[in-house]
Amino acid sequence: MPQSTNLRLLLSSANCHRRHPFPAASNFFPKHVSFSSSFQFFLKPQFKTREIPLLFATFSSYSKKPFATNNNSNNNKNSRSFNRNRSTLSETVKKGDNNKNNKNNSDKGGFFAMEEKNTSADEKFGFNRKRAEGRDDSDRPKKHLQLKSRKLNPANTISYVQILGTGMDTQDTSPSVLLFFDKQRFIFNAGEGLQRFCSEHKIKLSKIDHIFLSRVCSETAGGLPGLLLTLAGMGDEGMSVNVWGPSDLKYLVDAMKSFIPNAAMVNTRSFGPTPDSNESSRSTPHRIDEPFVLIDDEVVKLSAILLRPSFLEVSEPMKEKSSANGDISVVYICELAEIKGKFDPKKAIALGLRPGPKFRELQLGNSVKSDNQDVMVHPSDVLGPSVAGPIVILVDCPTSSHLHELSSLKCLAPYYIDTAYDVPEGSKLVNCVIHLTPESVAKTEDYRMWMSKFGGAQHIMAGHEMKNIEVPILKASARIAARLNYLCPQFFPSPGFWSLQNLNLLPSESMASPPKIPLLRTNALIPAENLLKFHLRPYANLGLDKSSIPSLSSPSEIIEELLSEIPEVKDASQQITSFWSDNNKDINMEKTITEEPWLSENTLPPCLENLTREDMEIVLLGTGSSQPSKYRNVSSIFIDLFSKGSLLLDCGEGTLGQLKRRFGVQGADEAVRKLRCIWISHIHADHHTGLARILALRRDLLKGTSHEPVIVVGPRQLKRFLAAYQRLEDLDMQFLDCSQTTESSTESNQGDSNNNKNGNADSTLFTRGVPMQSYWKRPISPSQVAAALPILESLKKVLNEAGLEALISFPVIHCPQAFGVAIRAADRVNAAGKNIPGWKIVYSGDTRPCPELVRASQGATVLIHEATFEDSMIDEAVARNHSTTKEAVEVGNSAGAYRIILTHFSQRYPKIPVFEESHMHKTCVAFDMMSVNLADVHVLPRVVPYLKLLFRDEMIVDESEDVDLVTAIA
């Protein structure tokens, strides 16, 4: 999303689509903007009279037809090789000069001239204007989504509960639990990473019927927004799912309405008292501690018991005022239908029945009339004794205050028995208790005493244990990370779960060594493992099943496999290491670079002089688009300023988990503590749904210490989401609209409002009167500006303390209120008194190539640009307002960026995207957890050929069937 080479901006191949000759640049840029002989974009206008062809007029028009190429050998969109007719901008310039006498467009001026000729602006410019303005019909949410209705099977042959180990290795989110039936699937808790986990383990989200939340907070529900959006985009009709939770669920639903269509949430159902709400919730029993029966059918009865912290127990008039949103927890009780006794056909025949359909009716529990006798035959007449159905309880007791309430629940009394062999009449035998309770509570003596009341139950302890962080849950991405680390450890450090040096020193008490409580059998405690099952049916298999638990692959095993597959990678790793050893020996840099002809035109920019490794590092936490996949998480970039703090650019779902994988559990906590600013590019879910979890953790880590709220800069729709969400839990943050951090807004806030009359804002697509001015509809009111001034001052202070000169947002072409950002470091003075300019990082967000981005990227040290599609998919890129690989590179080339990092790849490219090496003379492809220290940025392009070697045998698409390629490019 340094020195400039000739401007070769954004040319699409002739064999991909027809050209639209358009010779007048003045139709796009105002007359006072022109270009130097090297065709650079300059921040300050230079007055020249030479006409230049419109730089962005060579894209295809928006077409909804499938892409087709004229070259028969390249009919496959996903082909890695291309036979493209390459053309340079200089050739296009000549064509434009030959047509310069045709001034119809330039005389009439810009977009309006094109519209008068019945050719829309977006066709000439190469972007989907309706989508950018939020008017694209294909983007409109469906009014009605399909809710599955399945015919249940009372005689279930298979049923089990299974631990879905989301968050076990990173401890960033609550694990999920799957309750499986032949015709139904229930999931308890939907923390961040659930979609990615299901993709890896082939669990089809389309089969899920119900989702139950044990608490409503970012830890248990962080993955819910993305999950609802994915289901809504499945198939032609879309799908919906039943979501259940305590009354706090209302606040989460209200918050999600800012970016999720209502149709996706019509089946969200809360239970319990709903304060200050006009909406009805599920009927409330007379006593708050009585169970709420949520589902009661021929397969399962599922009840919920609300659990409040004991310190909220005050007089009834004060109870609602004392309740804090997000404090309610839930105990779920799942009772399977009883197992019918064995059918005795001899008894049935003796009662006058002939073998046939009536035998089946009796087995199903229905009475029938005898064929030979005038009597009714009841199931009890022909069936043996029934066996009570298995019972599973899920407990989430988050604090010791909840524990006091849990221990005193009278409605659980029927489930308390001393032994499994002597069940009193009226009591119910619990077979399995799954504890989502954190270890800090579960290991206490009081909690273990409460556990001991469940006689013969087996207890699966699913609270976070430190030993689980050694076992990566997402094995596919861990395998890629290990291979990349072997090839180039400088850019791909060892993942946090394989580099913990002090694991044995971390305080942890194993669940296998509980306090000495005689009534609690030691062998009844089972530490949860990923994909651990507890079978419920068939009854003969009742109990634990560890056969599905994935085997652990060590890094050494992964590397052995790699070397056997690609023996050349060993020499490649040594060659890459030599890039750093050469520099450490002070070998002349230009001499080293001349060994690579395509690097010979690059020189080290002044901003990289006298750098230390503690200045700045870019950590790409998520490099995929739309939804998390096996190999790439969604967008997030961590800017580490070390002792000066850190920033986060975008924060897709699972960002916290990625930080934990990169830095380790404790290292990630430190990274979150020092976050000073989080910048969000636009409102699409893959760019911000990890935000609440990050903010909640930072709040908890800094509780009781003196600190400033983190500043969140984002589009105005994000403010609505955060404001609604804060009714659920405090996020300890201050919000600033991106439009208040643009260059023109910053100047205006500083009192230079006169400069904006003829300033840079008027030289763009977003000028008043131009169709794209819709980006700036509903200007900020004076009262909003006044309210923002203190936060702007706080941001200025944060930037100064971090050694940064500016953080400037700029509009881009993707959806309404979409932005990119430029971050500039302050100048430095070296020991000799020489002034060294500060570095500059630019992040495109999601966008089509546009002049605002080119202008903002002028002289960037690093441009991080989205490259959602390969070059042959230009039509899809235009339709979705994304960029192709070549377009992203050309933007960086035209702006004179020193280095370009490509990111935000479509999930159709699960491991490595398609690109041509001829583009990559200053460019590198991003991978999750890639860490680029500014001191190493000059080496980036030299690594690219070795990355292609590492993935030379990989298929382009190997994702599960659940990846919807339509939503994968949204």
N, C-alpha and C positions, 0 to 999 in steps of 0.2 A: 501498500500500500505504500581550489588548486587550478590546475590548468585545464582549460576546456579544449576538447578536440572539436573538429568540425561538427556542426550541428546536424546529426542524422536522426531526426526525431520522428519516431512512431510511424514507420512506413510498413504497410501490410503488403504481403506478396501478391503479385499480379495473378497468380493462379488460384488465389483464394476467393477473390471477389472483384467486381468491376470497380474501376476507378471513377471518381467523381471529380473531374478537373475543376479546380477552383483557384483562380490565380491571384486573388487580392487579399493580402494579409490585413489591409486596413479595415476590412469588414469584421475582422476579429479583434484586432488591437486598435485602440484609439490612435489618432493621427500623430500624437506626440511621442508614440513609442516606436522605435525602430531599432535596427540591429547593426552591430559592427561587422566588419568584413569577415570575421571568423564566425559570425552568426551566433554570438552568445546572447543570452538574455542578461541585461544589466539591470541592477536595482534602480539606477538613475537613467532616465530616458536620454537617448542621444538623437539629435535631430538630423535625419538624413532623408532624402527624397526618394531613394531607390525603393521600388516596390518589391516585396517579397511574397512568394506564394503562401497561402494560408497553411501554417505548419501542421495543423491538426485536421486538414480536410481530406486526408487520404485513407481514412478508415471506411470500412463497409457501412452501409446503412443498417439500421436495426431490422433484422429479419427473423421471423419466427420459424422459418423453414429450417429443416436439418441441414447442417453443414455438408457441403460436397465439394470436392476438389476436382479440377479438370485433369489432373495427372492420375492416370489409372493405377500407377504404382503406389499412390499415397492415399488410397481411399479410406484407410483406417485412421480415424481421429487420433487414436492413441499410439500411432506408430512413432517410434523413436527417431526415425530418419526422415528428412524432408528434402524435397527437391524444389526449393523456393527460388523464384526470380528475385534476386536481391537488387535493390535499388538504393542509391544514396540520396541524401537530401540535395546535394549539389546537382544531381540529374533532374530532380524535381524542380529545383530553382530555375534551371535552364528552360524547362518546359513552361514554367510560369512566365519567364521573361519573353518567350516567344508569343505568349498570349497577353502581353501587358496592354495591348491596345484595346482589349475587351474590358471596359471599365464599368459595365452596367451595374455589377454588384457593388464596386467600391464607391460609385457615385451615389448609390442609394443607401449604402451604409448598413453593414452588419446583418444581424439576424432578420431584421424586418425585410431587407431586400430579398433574402432567400425565401422567406415565407410568401412574398408577393409572387414568386415564381413557382408556387405550389410545392416547394421543397422545404421540409421542416429543418429547423436548426440542428436537431439531434441527428438527422440523416447525414448532414454535411460534416458535423463535428465528430461524429462517431461515438455517441453515447445515447442511452435511453433516457430522454428527458422526462418522460412520464414517471419512470421509476425514481429518478433523482428528485422529483417534486412530490413523490408519494401518491401519484395518480395512476400507477400501472395496474390494470385490472388483474393481471396475473399475480400481483402481490396482495390483492384484497383477501382478507380472511374469509374462510367459508362460514356461512351462517349456521350450518348444521353439520355436525360431525357424527359419524357412525359410532354408536355404542354397542359393542358386541352383546348378543343375547344367545347364550348357548343352552342346549338341552343337556341337563345334568344327568349324570350316571350314578344312581343311588348305590349300585353294586360296584363301587370303585375297586379296581384291581391294584392300582398303584397310588400311593400317597406318601409324601415325606416332607420334612422341613430340611432346608439346606442353608448353610452359612455362605453368603456372598461377601467375600472378604474386602469390600471397598474400605479403604482407609486403614487396613490392618498394618501395612508396612509404613504408612506415612503418619498415622494417628491424627489426620486432619478432619476426619468425618466419621460418622457412626457407620458400622457395618450394616448391611441389609440382610434380611432373612427372607427366603423364598418358601412359601407354603404351596406345594404342588399337588394337584389332583388331576385325574384324567381329563376333565373338561373345564377346569378352573385353575387360575394361577393368582396367588396373592403375594404381594411384596410388602414387607414391613420396613419402612424408612427408605428414603431416596436421597441420600447424600451425594455430594459432588463426586463425579467419576462413575456413577452407576451405568450410564450409557456406554462408556468406554469399557467398563468391566464386562457388560453383557455382549458387546461386540467381540471381545477377545475370547469369551467362553461360549460363544454360539447360543446365548440365551435370547430368544426372540422377544423383543419388546411388544410386538404386535399380539402376543399371546397373553399378556398381562390383563387381568380383569379388574383388580382392586389394588390400590396402594394405601397403606395405613401408616400414619405417622405416630411415633411414640412421644414426640415433642414437636413443637413447631418452632424451628430455629434454623439457622444456617447449617448447623452440624448435621441435622437429620433431613432437611428438605432442600439443601443447596442444589441438588440435581433435578429437582422437580420442574422448574421452568423449562429447561432444555428438553426434558423428557416429554412434557406436554406438547411442545412445539414439534418435536420429531414425530410424535404420534399424529398430530394434526396434519402433517405433510405426507403421511403414508398413503399411497394409492391415489386413486382419483377422487375419492370421497373424503379421505382423512378419517382419523379415528380419535375416539375419546376414551377415557378411563375413569373409573370411580376413584376418587381420592377422599380418604377419611382422616379426620384429626379432631382434636379438641377445639373448643370455641376460638382459640387463637388463630385457627386456620383462616378465619375471616380476614384478619389483617394481612396475611400473606397473599390471599387472593386479591384483595384490594390493591396491593402493591404491584402484583403481576399484571394487572389490567393495563398498565401503562405500556406494555410491549407484547402481551399475549392476547390473542382474540378471545372474546367472551365464550365463543363456542367451545373452546378447548377446556373451559373451566366450569361449564354448567353442571357437571357431575361431581363437583367438590361438595362434600357434606361434613358439616361440623356437628359435634354433639356436646352436650353440657350447657350450662348457662352462658349466654352470650351478652356480655355487658355492652352498653351503649350501641346496640344494633337493632335496626328495624327488621332485619331479615330473620326468618324463622330458622331455627336449628332443629335437630332431631329431638323429639319429645323428651323432656327432662323428668326423671323419676322424682319422687317426693324427697328422697335422701340423696345427697351428692355422692355418697360412698356406695350406692347401689349400682350394679352393672347396667350398662346401656347395651341392649341387644342390637347389634348392627346387622347381622346376617343370621337367618335361621331357616335353612332349607333341608332337603333330604340328605344332604352330604355333610354339612358342617353347621354348627352354631358358633358364632363368633361374637364375643361380648367384650366390652371395654369398661375399665374401672379408672376413674380419674384420681390422680394422685397430686395433692398440693403440698407445698412445704408447710411444716407444722407451725412455723412462726406466723402463718397467715390465719391461723385459727383464732379469730376474734369474734366479737359479737356480730350477729347477723347484719345489723344496719351498717356495720363498718366493713363487712367482708369484701364487698366489691371494690371499695376504695382502697383496700389494702392489697388486693390482688395485683401482682405485676404481670403484664402480658409476657408470655413465653415461659412462665414458671410452671405451668401445668404439664404433668407427665401422665402417661397412660400405661396401664397393665392390660394386655390383651390375653383373653382366654379362648383357645380354639378347642372345641369339643366335637370330635367326629361322631357321626351317627353310630349307634350300637351295631355290633356285628351279629347278624341273625344266626340262630342256631342251625345245625345241620338238618336239612330236609329229609324226612323219612317217608319214602314212597310207599312202603308197606302200610303205614298208618293211613295214608291218603286213600289207598285202594280199599282198605277195610272200611272206610267211611263212605264208600260208594262213588269214589271219583275214578274216572278213566284217565290214563296218561294223556297229557296234552296241554293246551294253553292254561288250564286252571292250575296245573302244578306250578307254572311260572308265576301266576298271580299270587299264590300262597307264599312263594319265596320272596316276593316283593312286599309282603305284609298285608295283602288284601284278602278279605273273606270271600268265599265263593259258595254257591249252592251245590249240594251233592247231586250227582247224576242219577243215582239209583235210590236215594233216600230223601225224604222230605225234611232235610236239616241243612243248616248253614255250617260250613266247615271253616273254622278260624285258623289263622297261622299258628296259634299256640297249640292247636290240636296235632299238628304234623311237624313242627319244628322243635329241635332240641333247645336247651337253655341258651339264651342270648348272652353275648359277652359285651360288656361295656366298651364303647368306642374309646380309642386313645385320646388323651388330653395333653395339649401343649400350652404352656404359659410363657409369654414374653414379658420380661420385666425391664423397665428403664427407670432406675432410681438415681437421678443425677447428683443428689447432694445428701448429706446427713440429715438435713431438715426434711427431705422427702422420706427418708428411712423411718423416721419416727411415725409418720403417717402410714407408711406401708405396714409397719408392724402391728398397727392398731386396726386395720381393716377387718371388720366383722364379716363382710361378704365373702372373704376368702376362707372362712372357717370350714365349709364343707370339703375343701381340698386339702386340709391338713390331716394327715394320718400318720400313725407311728411306724407302720410297717406295710409293705406291699402284700403281705401274706394274710393279713387279717383286716379286711376293709369293713368298718362298721356300716350298718344300714343307713342310708342317707348320705354317706360320704362318697367322694369321687376320687379315684386313683389318678394322680398326675404322673404321666410317663416321662415327660421331659420339660425342664424349665430352661429357657434360653435367657441368659442375663446380659442385657445391653448396658448394664450398670458399669460405670467406670471403676477401674481397679482400686482407686483410692477409697471408694465406698465399699466395694465388694469384699475387700480383704479384712474389714473390721469385724470384731467379734459379734457385735449386734446383728450385722447382716448375716453372718454365718449361722447365728442362732435362729434367725428367721428362715433361712434355707433349710435347716434341719427339720422343719415342720412337715416337709413334703416327703415323708417316709421313703418309698422306693423309687423316687424320681431320680433321673440322671440330670446333672446340672452342666450345661454347656456355657462356659465363661467366655463371652464374646466382648467383654470390655477390653480396652487397649492394654496390651502387655508389651514391654520393651523387646522381648525376644522375637516378636513377630516382625520387627523392622528389618531383620536380616533377610527376610524372604520376600522378594519383589512379587507383588500381586499381578502386575501387568508384565508378564514374562516376555511378550513380543517386543515391547519397547525397551525393556531391560537388556534384551539380547542385542538389539541394535546399538544401544548405548555402550555396551561392553565392546562391541566390534569397533565402533568409532573411537572409543578410548584407546584401544590398542593401536589403531592407525595414527591418531593424532591426539595424544593426551593434552597437548597445549590448548587446543580449542574444545576438546571434549573430556573434561576431567572425570575421574571415576565417580559414578553415582553415589549419593549419600548413603544408601543402604549397603554399599559394599566398601565403604571407606571410613567406617566408624572405628576410630582408634581406641575410644574410651568406653566401649559398650559395657564392659564388665564393671566399670566404675559407676554406671548409672544406677540410681536407686530403683530397685524393683523387687517385688516379692512374688515368687512363682505361685500360680494358683494350685500347683501340685503340693504345696506345703502350707496348708491352711492352719489357723490356730487350732489348738487341741480342744475340740468339742466332741464329746463322746457320741452324741446323737447323729453326727454328720459323717457318713462313710467316706473315707478318703477316695475310694475308687469310684465314687459317684461324681467327682469333679473332673470334667473334661475340658481342657483348654481348647478354645475354638481354633480351627484351622480353616483355611480357604477351601470352600466346596465340601466341607464336612457335612454328611447327611445323617439324619435320624429317621429311619423308616417307620411309618405308621401303618401302612398296608402294603402287601398282604400281612396278615397278623403273624404268620410264621416267621417273617423277617423283622419283626418289631425290634428296634434298637439301632445302635450306631453302625455307620458304614463309612469307612475311610478310603474306599477304593477310588473315589473321584479326586482325592487330594493331589494336586499337581506335585510332581517330583521337583526337587530343588536342583537347579543347574548352577554350578559355581562359575565364576569368571574364567577360570583356567580351562574348564570343559568347553566353554563357548569359544575361546581362542583356539583351542586344539581343533575344533570343528572348522573354524574359519581358515586356519592354515592348511587343512586338508582340502578344503574347497578351492581356495585361492592362494597357492603357495607364494605368488609374487607379492602378496601383501606384506610379508616380512621385510623385504627390501624396500618396499614403499614406505613403511613406517620409519625405517632408518634414514631414508632420504628426506622425509619431512622433518625429522629431528635435526638433520644437518642444517635446515634453514635457520634454526635458532642458534646452533653451535657456531655457524659461520658468523652470525651477527655478534655473538659473545666474544669472538676473536678479533673484533673490530676490522673485519675485512671490508673493503670499500663497498658500499651498498650498490652503487651503480654497476660495478663490475660483477657482482653477484646477480643482479637483475638481468644483465645482458645475456646470461645463459638461457633465458626464456625470451624469445623474440617479441612475444605479445605483451611483455612487461616493459619493454625498452622505452616507451614513451612516458612512463610514470616517473615522477620525482617525488621525494619525500616532502610533504608540505611543511611549512614553518611551524604549524601548531603542534607537530609531533616531536619537535626538538626538546631535549632534556626532560623527557617524560619518565616517570617512575611507574612501577606496576601498581601503585596505590592511587593513581589518579582517577581512572574510570574503567569499568568493565561492563560490556553488554551481555546479558544472559537471556537467550531466547527460550523462554519457558514453554511457549506453545506456538507452533508454526503451521497448523492446519486451519482449514476454514469450515464454517457451518456447524459441524458437530464433532465431538471428540471421536477419534478412531483408535485402532490398535497401536499405531505407530506415531501419530501426531496428535497432540492436544490442541485446543483452540487458542486464539491469540492472546499472548501476554509477553511483555518484554520488561525485564528487570534491569534498571540502570543503577549499578553499584558504584557509589562514590566513596566507598570504604569509610573512613573515619568521619566523612562529611555528610553521611546519610545515604539515602537511596530514593529512587523514583520508580514508579510502575507505569508503563504505557500499555493500556488495555489490561483487562483482568477477566478473561473468559473462565468458564467453569473449570474447576480443577487446578487453578493457579496455585493455591496453597499447597496442594499435593505435589505439584511440580517443584515448588521451592524446597519442600522436604526431600524430594528425590535428589535434587541438586546439591543441597547444603547439609543434608541430614536433619534429624528432628530438632536438635538443639540449635544448629546453625540457622535453620529456617526461622526459628523463633526470634533469633537476633536480627535476621534480615527484616522481619516484619516490624520489630520494635523500632528500627531506625528509618522506617518509611516516613517521608516528609510530605510527599505529594503523589497522588494517583491521577493519571490523565486518561480519559476514556474518549475514544474517537467518535462513536455513534451508538445508537440505541439497540442495534442488533444483538441478540442474546449471546452470540459466540464471542462478544467483546466485553461483556460486563457482568455476567451472572456469577462470577467468582468473587465479586467485590464485597458482598455482605459477609462472607466467611472470613476474608482477610481483615476487614474492619472489626469484626467481632473478636477475632483473636488478638488483634493489636490492643483493643480496649481491655481485654482480660490481662494481657501481659503487662500493661502499664497501669493497671488499677492500683491505687494507693501511692503512686509516684507523681511528682510534678512533671507535667508534659503538656504540649500543645496538641489540639486536635489535628488530625491529618487533613490536608486540603484535597478535596476531590474536584477535579476540573472535568466537566463533561457537557454533553448536549442538554438542552433544557428538559427533554423528556425524562432524562435520568434523574433529575431533581424530583420529579413527581414520584418516581419509583422509590427513591431513598426516603423521601418525606413520609410516604405511606408505610414503608417498611420499619421506620423508626418507632412506629406505634407498637411494633412487636418486640424489638430489642434496640437499645441505644447503640449507635454505631460510632459515637465519639468522633465526628468529622464536621468539616465546614465545606459547603458546596459553592462552586464558582462556575458560571456558565462559560463554555468555550468561547462564545462570541464576545465575552468581556476580556478575553486574553488575546484577541487578534491585534495586529500591529496598529490598525487605525483606532481601535478601542483603547489600547494602551496610551497612544498619543493623546487621545481625547481626555482620558482620565488624568493625564499629566498636565492638562491645560493647553494642549496644542491643537485644539479643535479646528483652528483655521487651516492647519496643515492638511486636514482631511478633505478640504474642498477640491483640491487638485492632486490628492495623494495617490498612493498605490492602489487603494481600494477601487478607484475609478478606472483602473487599467485592467480589469478582470472581467470574467464572465458574470460576476455577481453584482455588477453595477445597477443602480436604479434604472428601471425602464427596460432592462434586458430580461428575457424570459427567465433566466436562472436566478433572478432577484428573489424568487420564491424562497431561497435559502434564508433571506433576511426579512421575511414577513414577521409581523408582530414584533416590532423593535422593542428593545428593553426600555421600560418607563423610567423617568427620572428617579422615582422612589426605589426602583430595583437597582439602579446605578448607585444611589446613596447607600443602600443596604450592602452592596458589594464592595464598597470602598475599604472598609476595615479588613475584609478578607483579601482584597488585592494587596493591602499593606502587609498582611501576614505572608502572602505568597512572595512578595518582594523580599521580606526578611528571610524566608526559607531559602530562596535562591541565593541570596548574598552569603548566608552561612554555608551553603553547599558549594560556594565558589562558582556560581553560575551567573551569567549576565542577564539572560532572558529566557523565558519560555513563551513562545509565540504560537498560537493556534491559527490555522488558515483553512478556509472552506475548500472542500474537494467534491468531486462528482460521484456520488454513490446513492445516497438516500437523503431525505430532508435532514438538515442539521448534522451533516457528516464533516469531519475535520481531519486535518493532519496537524503535525506539531514539529516545530524546530526548537532545539535546545542549544544555547550557546554558552560556552564557558567563558569566564572572565579572562582577560589578558594576564600574562605573567611576565615577570622580569627575571632574567637569569643572573647568574653570579657576576657576569661581565657587564650588567646593566642594560643588556639588550632586551627590548620589548618583544615578547613572543605572543602572537595572537592566540586566542582561545579556540579550542576545537568546537565543532558544530555537528550535532546529530539531528537528522531529519527522519521522521517516521510518517509514511504516507497515509496510514489507516487504510480503509478500503476505498478504492477510487479508480476511475478512468484517468488516463493521462490528461493533465490540464495545466494551463499556464500558471495558476496559483501555486501548484506543486513545484513546477520548474523554477519559478521565481524564488520560492522559499528555500529551495535546495541549492541555490547558488553557492558554490564554494564549500559545500558540505564535506566534512571529513568522512562521515559515513551516512549514506542514505539507505534506510531500511524500507524497502518498497514491496508492496504486495505483488505477487505474480501467480494469480489464481489458476490461470490457464496456460497451456502450451500454445505456441505460435499459430498452429493450424486451427485453433478454436476461437478465432477472432470474433465470429458472429455471436458465440455464447458470451464472450467477454463484453461485447457491446450491449447485448440484451440484459446482462446482469450488472452492468456498470462496474466491471472489474478490469484488471489489466492482464495482458499476456507477458510471458517472460521477456520477449524482445522489447516490448513497449516499456517495461520497467527499466531495462538496461538503457534504452535510448533516452528516457527521462533523465537518468543519472548522467549520461554522457553529455546531454545538452546543457545540463546545469553545472557541469564541471565538478561533479562530486568525485572525491578521491577514491572512495570505495563504496560498493553497492552490495547490500545483503538482500537476497530475495527470500520472501516468506509468504505465509498465508496461502499455501497450496491447496488446491481442490483435493478432496479425499479420494478422488479417482487415481491420484498418484500417492499410494500409501507410504512408499519408502523414499523414492527420489523422483523429482519431477523431470519432465522432458525439457531439455535445453540444448542449444547448439554451442559448442565450445568457442566458436568465433565471436560470440557475444561476451565472453566471460573475461576479457582482458583486465577488468578491474572489479570483477564480481565474484560473489560466492553464494552458494545455496545453503539456506539455514536448515538446521535440524533441532529438534527439541533438546534442551539442556546445553546447546552450543554456547560457549562462553568466550567472548572476543575481548581480550584486554586491549586497550587503546595502544599500548606499546607494541602489540603484535599485529595491528591492523594491516600493515604493509604486506604481510605474508599471505593474507586471505586468498587471493586469486591463485596462488601457486598450489594450493591444496585441492583445487577443483578436479584436476585430472585423476587424482588419487581417490577421490570420492566416487567417481565414475567406475574406477577399478573395483572398489569395494562392493558396488551394487550391480556389477556388469551382468549377472545372471538372474536378476530379480524381475519378476513380472510387474507390469504396470498396475494392474488391478488384482488384488487378492483379498479384498475385504469380504466380510460376510454379506449374506444376502440382505441384511438389515440396513446396509448403507444405501440411502436413497439418493441417487446421483442428481435428482432434481433439487432436493434441498441442499445437497453438498455444494452447490454453487450459488446459494442465496447470499 
